[in-house]
Amino acid sequence: MSIKGASFFLAGISAIAIINGPAAAQDSAASEAGAPAAGGEIVVTARRVSETLSEVPASITVLTADTLARANLQKAEDFVKLTPGVTIVTGTAEAGDTQINIRGLNGARDAESSVALVVDGILKTNTAQLNQIQGTLRQVEILKGPQGALYGRNAAAGAIVVQTVKPGDHLEGSIQATAANVNTYSANGYIAGPISDGIGFVLSGDYRTTDGFYRNQFLDKKVVDDQESWNVDGRIVANVGENTTLDAKVRYGELHGASINFNSSFHIPALGGAFYEDVNDHPFNYYSNIRPKNDQKTFEASLKVDHDFGPATLTAWGLYSNIKNDLVADGTSADFARYISAALPSGQPAVDACFASTAQLTGFPLNPPGFIGQIPVPFIFAPANGSVFGAYSPTTCDGTQYQRRNQEDYSAEVRLVSNGDNELNWQVGAYYLHIDRKTGVSLGADTGAGVIQELYNDPTSANPTSQLFADTFTTNVYAAFGSVDWKPTDAIDIGVALRYDIEKRKVRNDVPTATDPFTGGPINPGQQFGPIEPQSKTFEQFEPKITFRWEVAPDTNLFANWGIGFKSGGFNNQGSAAIVDQNFNVPPINAGVDIDDQFRKEKSSAFEGGIKGSFGPVNYSLAGYYTRVTDMQFFEFFVGGFGLLRVVSNIDKVDLKGAELDVNAELVEGWTVFGAFNVTDSKIKKNSSRPDTVGNKSPYTADYTINLGSQMTVPVADDFDMFFRADYRITGPTWFHTVQDQEKATIFSALLPISALGLPASVGNALYDVNQREAFGVLDLRVGLDGENWRAAIFANNFLDEKYLNEVIPAIEFGGSFISPGARRLWGLEVAYKF
């Protein structure tokens, strides 16, 4: 079914095609977050104090406990589906790899996130946590626009504020289990209650396993997107006297599954056919000879103290986090003959293994334009009987890759907040964060003996290292903040928040002095001119925010806000600039790409204005926004005979402007329809890294998003109801790189003239007008029975089995893109019981 057809289908279910926000807003007094206030309105903690939703002078999507349960939402990729103007890419490379885009501001891979994650009042510090299950959810608030004045670094695009279950004065709990196709099974549950007078506990856990949707045809196993994960969370809340509360939490989790869920696609029109492929038409097939693996372990512990002094409350917390993540996968270098150029000095059979593995597979079907001939030499060197490989081939000729990303950090905050709903409310505080991060990307020869999971393996080993990036990053962050909120009347609210962040960063290169056994050069090309010395840099930013709300009529509020967002600069793997210069900024490619081992801080200035309110059963929010981004951080991928390289570059100036409309209405008791529409116009105004991309759109930014949905509850008997829920999300066309509709010289432009074919360099040029992701729509359906303490439902996520792309990562000078597919239809049965 087409997007248009599915839209009419859902509109027929809803009986009205109005546009959404899952949470309603009426006036009432504030109470604890996660629970309705006296008049029924939702209470939020968006500004780090409890207030009703209508009082927040900004666009905010709230997912209540009912919505979370009925739609089975558990982590960020679920929340985003119901949030206009927000998209996500997660899990395409490895579990900790998540980029959330809010209104055109994106979290660049290998840099810091642009979205703050706040769980039960504590700011999380590792981007790998963004898409993890954070316990038993009670409410989720998604804020848009710069939140740096409230949450500091890495909140330039917005924040996800999560509330989880707290212990009460009686024992309670629940368990939920799901069984679905592709051997997908999951379970989660919690138990909470009192331990003694004034002390309570929560113990929760979750487990999920799936075979995934895709099969590796060479290994004949479903090891492309398979995954198994589990988490355990513990929490103790204790009242120490009348005025002091302690909140202690511990969590541990593991994830084991596949990694690098990509195919390669070429965009070289002069070579014709499948060498000039529209990424949206690519047939996904997998045949890596290396079983891709990803292992992640997470440990966290936190303690929060609240003490009520009467006029003000002091809140102090500390967090320790340790996340270890590594992956193994096949390599990308087969077509550039890296591992067939010469025998290893040790006599190890890397070259022999390559030839032998190719000969054994002669005629094995690869995605066009790939094919396996009688010898592994790529077609540009042996056009008669050679082979053509994309990345991740079934032979040993493309080598192996091993990546490691470990981060250990601890952070603390102290904050004093005035109590009560006064004419003048204020808060002041300080924050500290220390990060130790170790990253490494290692490429090795594939001798047929598998992967040794070490960053460096000597030439005599069965998996000798040929290229290595390994660095240790140390970061210290210091911040002071404060805010004042003035309410001269009940109808007017003016707020000013200020924060100053100082981020001190250091990097140390950990690559040993060693020789690439294939090229004879240093194992890190950046060492060619001598040792890579440690570097340090301090990034500072003042982050103000001004907000305004005016209740112009009952249940109608005008609002406006302006703020500065900040994301620290940092360091690429040392030696990155040298590799790009030596391979691409020389004739005949002459890419003119400006990459530095140090990337600059990102700063954004954002304005938003709008109106929100209700009339009768209809609740709405309409907003317009404009953001100017300076030195936007952007991830780029370079591939060639040297292997692969991941870097962060800067786009000097980007303008983002757009509009957003949210509407929901309860047509009759038990029947709600909702919808939302966002449009974002983005434009690159200056880009010294790639000057010819000026005028193009911001990468990873969808032109628009549309949400349509309906939820209906019908009483069936005195003690249970039937419910139905439909959610349809359309994501507009999206570019994933600054190069769009442009022709670029590639590594093939350099190799073809010197090959046996002797073709002109221009034949190897790539045209990138075929790597924009098309618009796509995903429909989720759920129907079930809901009793007083039980629920049973059948569901179908991606009911129409829409084929779409999760991510497209162009490697411009490679001549193509690495593309990852979205999830297919998942259908099954869910049962839940609570007590």
JOGI-V306372 format. One record per backbone hydrogen bond with DSSP energy under -0.5 kcal/mol. NH is the residue of the N-H (numbers start at 1). CO is the residue of the C=O. If there is no record, write none. Layout:
BEGIN
[[NH CO] [NH CO]]
END
This chain:
BEGIN
[[6 2] [7 3] [8 4] [9 5] [10 6] [11 7] [12 8] [13 9] [14 10] [15 11] [18 16] [20 675] [20 707] [34 43] [35 32] [37 41] [38 29] [40 37] [42 24] [43 35] [44 51] [47 49] [48 45] [51 44] [53 42] [55 52] [56 53] [57 55] [58 56] [61 142] [62 60] [63 140] [64 62] [68 64] [69 65] [70 66] [71 67] [72 69] [73 68] [76 130] [78 75] [79 75] [80 76] [81 77] [82 79] [83 80] [84 82] [86 83] [87 101] [89 99] [91 94] [91 97] [97 94] [98 96] [99 89] [101 87] [102 100] [102 105] [103 85] [103 101] [105 102] [106 104] [107 100] [108 106] [111 108] [116 158] [118 116] [118 160] [119 122] [120 118] [120 162] [122 119] [124 117] [124 122] [129 126] [130 127] [132 129] [134 74] [137 135] [138 163] [139 163] [140 63] [141 161] [142 61] [143 141] [143 159] [144 59] [145 157] [147 155] [150 147] [151 147] [152 148] [154 566] [155 152] [155 566] [157 114] [158 114] [159 143] [160 116] [161 141] [161 159] [162 118] [162 160] [163 139] [165 136] [172 192] [174 190] [175 833] [176 188] [177 831] [178 186] [179 829] [180 184] [181 827] [184 180] [184 181] [185 183] [185 209] [186 178] [187 207] [188 176] [189 205] [190 174] [191 203] [192 172] [193 201] [195 196] [195 199] [196 199] [199 196] [200 237] [201 193] [202 235] [203 191] [204 233] [205 189] [206 231] [207 187] [208 229] [209 185] [210 227] [211 182] [212 182] [216 221] [217 215] [217 286] [220 216] [221 216] [223 221] [224 214] [227 210] [228 256] [229 208] [230 254] [231 206] [232 252] [233 204] [234 250] [235 202] [236 248] [237 200] [238 246] [239 198] [240 238] [240 244] [241 239] [244 240] [245 306] [246 238] [247 304] [248 236] [249 302] [250 234] [251 300] [252 232] [253 298] [254 230] [255 296] [256 228] [257 294] [258 226] [260 93] [261 92] [262 260] [263 819] [265 817] [266 274] [267 815] [268 275] [269 267] [271 268] [272 268] [272 269] [275 272] [276 273] [277 266] [279 277] [279 770] [281 278] [282 279] [284 282] [286 215] [287 392] [289 393] [291 289] [292 290] [293 328] [294 257] [295 326] [296 255] [297 324] [298 253] [299 322] [300 251] [301 320] [302 249] [303 318] [304 247] [305 316] [306 245] [307 314] [308 243] [309 307] [309 312] [311 309] [313 417] [314 307] [315 313] [315 415] [316 305] [317 413] [318 303] [319 411] [320 301] [321 409] [322 299] [323 407] [324 297] [325 405] [326 295] [327 403] [328 293] [329 401] [331 399] [333 398] [336 333] [337 334] [338 333] [339 397] [340 337] [341 338] [344 348] [347 344] [350 348] [353 349] [354 350] [355 351] [356 352] [357 353] [358 354] [359 355] [360 356] [361 357] [361 358] [362 359] [363 372] [364 361] [370 367] [371 388] [373 371] [374 385] [375 385] [379 387] [381 378] [382 378] [386 382] [387 377] [388 371] [392 331] [399 396] [400 444] [401 329] [402 442] [403 327] [404 440] [405 325] [406 438] [407 323] [408 436] [409 321] [410 434] [411 319] [412 432] [413 317] [414 430] [415 315] [416 428] [417 313] [418 426] [419 311] [422 420] [425 485] [427 483] [428 416] [429 481] [430 414] [431 479] [432 412] [433 477] [434 410] [435 475] [436 408] [437 473] [438 406] [439 471] [440 404] [441 469] [442 402] [443 467] [444 400] [445 464] [446 396] [447 445] [447 462] [453 451] [454 452] [461 458] [464 461] [465 457] [466 443] [467 443] [468 523] [469 441] [471 439] [472 508] [473 437] [474 506] [475 435] [476 504] [477 433] [478 502] [479 431] [480 500] [481 429] [482 498] [483 427] [484 496] [485 425] [486 494] [487 423] [488 486] [489 492] [492 489] [493 549] [494 486] [495 547] [496 484] [497 545] [498 482] [500 480] [501 541] [502 478] [503 539] [504 476] [504 502] [505 503] [505 537] [506 474] [507 535] [508 472] [510 470] [514 512] [516 521] [517 465] [517 515] [520 516] [523 514] [525 523] [527 524] [528 525] [529 526] [530 527] [533 531] [535 507] [537 505] [539 503] [541 501] [543 499] [543 541] [544 542] [545 497] [546 562] [547 495] [548 560] [549 493] [550 558] [551 491] [552 550] [552 556] [553 556] [556 553] [557 612] [558 550] [559 610] [560 548] [561 608] [562 546] [563 606] [564 544] [565 604] [567 602] [570 599] [572 597] [576 573] [579 575] [580 576] [581 577] [582 578] [583 579] [584 580] [585 580] [585 581] [589 586] [590 586] [591 584] [594 689] [595 593] [599 570] [602 567] [603 630] [604 565] [605 628] [606 563] [606 604] [607 626] [608 561] [609 624] [610 559] [611 622] [612 557] [613 620] [614 555] [615 618] [618 615] [619 664] [620 613] [621 662] [622 611] [623 660] [624 609] [625 658] [626 607] [627 656] [628 605] [629 627] [629 654] [630 603] [631 652] [632 651] [634 649] [636 647] [637 810] [638 645] [640 643] [643 640] [645 638] [647 636] [649 634] [651 632] [652 650] [653 686] [654 629] [655 683] [656 627] [657 681] [658 625] [659 679] [660 623] [661 677] [662 621] [663 675] [664 619] [665 673] [666 617] [667 665] [667 671] [668 671] [671 668] [672 670] [672 711] [673 665] [674 709] [675 663] [676 19] [676 707] [677 661] [678 705] [679 659] [680 703] [681 657] [682 680] [683 655] [684 696] [685 653] [685 683] [686 653] [693 690] [694 691] [695 684] [696 693] [700 735] [701 698] [701 735] [702 700] [703 733] [705 678] [706 730] [707 676] [708 728] [709 674] [710 726] [711 672] [712 724] [713 670] [714 722] [716 720] [717 720] [720 717] [721 786] [722 714] [723 784] [724 712] [725 782] [726 710] [727 780] [728 708] [729 778] [730 706] [731 776] [732 704] [734 773] [735 701] [740 738] [741 768] [744 766] [747 813] [749 746] [749 764] [750 746] [751 747] [752 748] [754 751] [755 751] [755 752] [756 380] [757 380] [758 752] [758 755] [759 752] [763 760] [764 761] [765 762] [766 744] [767 267] [768 742] [771 768] [773 734] [776 731] [778 729] [780 727] [780 778] [781 796] [782 725] [783 794] [784 723] [785 792] [786 721] [787 785] [787 790] [788 719] [791 832] [792 785] [793 830] [794 783] [795 828] [796 781] [797 826] [799 779] [799 796] [801 798] [804 802] [806 820] [807 820] [809 818] [810 808] [811 816] [812 810] [814 811] [815 811] [815 812] [816 811] [817 265] [818 809] [819 263] [819 817] [820 807] [822 804] [826 797] [828 795] [829 179] [830 793] [831 177] [832 791] [833 175] [834 789] [835 173]]
END
